[in-house]
Amino acid sequence: MRKTLMVLLLAFPFLFSCATAVKQECPVCQPKIVEKPVIVRCEIPEVPPANLEKITEQDPYDERLRKLIKNYGLLKEENYLLRKATEVCR
C-alpha cells in the first residue's frame, strides 16, 4: 500500500508537469518544407463536369428513378473521359 502511494506521489508531478510546460521552439521540432521538381509528361486535357439533375423529395418515384438513371449515365461518361484523359499522359 505504501509503495503504491509513494509511486503515485512521485508520478503525479511528472505527469502534470508536461501539461503545464511552456512550449519551447527548437529548430529540430519545426516542420521542414522540401520542394522537389515534378516532371509532367503532358498537360491533362480539361474534362467538363457532368450536369446532374437535382433530385428532390417532392419528385414522384418514377421521376426520381429517371433522374437517377440519367445521372448515373452522365457520371459514367465523365468517369470514362477522365480515365481516357489520364491515359494520354502515361
C-alpha positions, 0 to 999 in steps of 0.5 A: 500500500505504501509503495503504491502511494509513494509511486503515485506521489512521485508520478503525479508531478511528472505527469502534470508537469508536461501539461503545464510546460511552456512550449519551447521552439527548437529548430529540430521540432519545426516542420521542414518544407522540401520542394522537389521538381515534378516532371509532367509528361503532358498537360491533362486535357480539361474534362467538363463536369457532368450536369446532374439533375437535382433530385428532390423529395417532392419528385414522384418515384418514377421521376426520381428513378429517371433522374437517377438513371440519367445521372448515373449515365452522365457520371459514367461518361465523365468517369470514362473521359477522365480515365481516357484523359489520364491515359494520354499522359502515361 
